[in-house]
Each structure stands twice: as structure tokens, then as C-alpha cells.
């Protein structure tokens, strides 16, 4: 397969899909409980933390449309990219508004780009989705989300990873966190994510070449942003984030960050127990 885009995949670029969702009090309390936040501290009309929008607007999918990896089959929701392994990689987010408990809001997902390329770890395709969140005509958030599609692991081989990079040593704050199986399960349930690498150890090892079940990257970013918000004054208004190294479910990691600079920018990161960088975010905070 050469690194060119087929006519069928090219036809997907620019396609949109809109999902409407009610931001119910029950859903907000379940999210709060999962994140160890006071579940009774939310009432109808309350504004949510801006970055919580990513835990809503899941695409409903019939069970018969689910593939062997737990994702919807290619072409049901996302383009039919002919590579079997998909993982989230990076996000670029602007959040001028916040969802409120009781809102009815929409997310429009647009296929922004499909880029095949040859990487150090093999042939990949990068899918970029643009998500626009609105409450009526009011813009709440925009997000460009990158997912990487990879070739299958050959029988008996391990999933390829890049060379490890040491995390920064000069954190202004740090928060250790044990990534337990129940935590990952609850996040996957809230976000309607059935990808088997997060809960099926035999599948993760035998089919995708990981040493154990894999931490959900969305949860990693959620916890990192939560830590940055707790340790920084002001309102989180934008961020860019990327994942750099897989984490296994059951590991203990540390979320770290610098103090904000004069423009309210904060560099935050997550490191594993060996001090390797697993993900990072550049956050921008505005005065509250």
C-alpha cells in the first residue's frame, strides 16, 4: 500500500455529522463521581469546567456495527481507513464558553483531513476530525482531534514505540495518580468507548502487541487538565495536547506542571514511574 489517498477516502473529507445531547444532571454527577469531585455540588444551570465537553456527544452505534476491536466498523462513523489499529494522538482546543447543567447542545464533527504517511514505526494514516460544540448559536468549543491508524502487529511481535523521552525535572506542582481498572472502566462507560485494549488483556497482548491493557488516552488528558486547573488560577480557555508513550492500566503516574507565565500559559505533562514523558499539554488560562 503506497502513502496516497484513495478516491473513496478523499470523498470523506469535508463530510459532517451532528449529534445533539442533553447535559443532564445525572450524567454530570456520574462524571463528577468518576473524577472524585463532589457529586452533590452541581445544580441545574451550573457551568461545567470548560474541558468537560469532551465527555459528552458520544456517537450512538448499534451493537451489530461494532467491529472485533470494539470500535464501530470502518465506514459506520469514521472513514473506512484500511488499517486495523486506531489510537488518539493529539488535540488542539479553543473554549470560549462552557456547557451548563440542563443544556441541550450539539457537536458537529467534520472530517478535516486524512493523511497517509510512512513513519518510523511503519505505515500510518492520520485522521483529523474537527468538532464544533454549540448551545444554539453560541459557540462553546472547537477541537481538532488527531487519530493515528496503524498496521497490524505481526504474530509474536510487540507494538512499536518511539524512543523514550525524559520528562522535565522542574515541576512547580505534581499529583500522583493510580490508574486502576475500575477508573478506566468508568471513564470508558461514560464516553461509550468499547475499544478492547482498555479492558481485554488477552486481546491487547495477542492482537495489538501491548504488554497489558492500555490506559485510555482521553482519560489521561482529562486527568492532566484537571490537575492543571486545580493548580492554576483563572479559567482554562484553550489547550493543545499530545500523547507520547503508552501507559498500562494499573500503573501509577504523576501529573506535573510549571507555574503560569506572564501570558497565562502553563506547560503540563504526565510521566510514568520511570520518569519517561507519556503526554503533555500547553494550556492557556484567562482571568476568571
SULGI-V33212 format. One record per backbone hydrogen bond with DSSP energy under -1.0 kcal/mol. NH is the residue of the N-H (numbers start at 1). CO is the residue of the C=O. Records with the same first field share a line. If there is no record, write none. Layout:
NH: CO + CO
This chain:
4: 2
10: 6
11: 7
12: 9
14: 111
15: 12
17: 109
19: 107
21: 105
23: 103
24: 22
28: 24
29: 25
30: 26
31: 27
32: 28
33: 29
34: 30
35: 31
36: 33
37: 32
41: 38
45: 101
46: 43
48: 99
52: 49
53: 50
54: 51
55: 52
56: 53
65: 62
66: 63
67: 71
70: 67
73: 65
75: 78
76: 73
81: 79
83: 81
85: 150
87: 148
89: 146
90: 146
91: 241
92: 144
93: 239
94: 142
95: 237
97: 140
101: 46
102: 23
103: 100
105: 21
106: 134
107: 19
108: 132
109: 17
110: 130
111: 15
112: 110 + 128
113: 128
115: 126
117: 124
119: 122
122: 119
124: 117
125: 149
126: 115
127: 147
128: 113
129: 145
130: 110
131: 143
132: 108
133: 141
134: 106
135: 138
138: 135
140: 133
141: 133
142: 94
143: 131
144: 92
145: 129
146: 90
147: 127
148: 87
149: 125
150: 85
157: 154
159: 209
167: 275
172: 257
173: 257
175: 255
177: 253
179: 251
180: 178
184: 180
185: 181
186: 182
187: 183
188: 184
189: 185
190: 186
191: 187
193: 188
196: 69
198: 195
199: 196
200: 196
204: 200
205: 201
206: 202
207: 203
208: 203
210: 204
214: 197
215: 247
220: 216
221: 217
222: 218
223: 219
224: 220
225: 221
226: 222
227: 223
228: 224
229: 225
230: 226
231: 227
232: 229
235: 286
237: 284
238: 284
239: 93
240: 282
241: 91
242: 280
243: 89
244: 278
245: 278
249: 213
250: 179
251: 248
253: 177
254: 271
255: 175
256: 269
257: 173
258: 267
261: 265
264: 261
266: 283
268: 281
269: 256
270: 279
271: 254
272: 276
275: 272
277: 165
278: 270
279: 270
280: 242
281: 268
282: 240
283: 266
284: 238
285: 264
286: 235
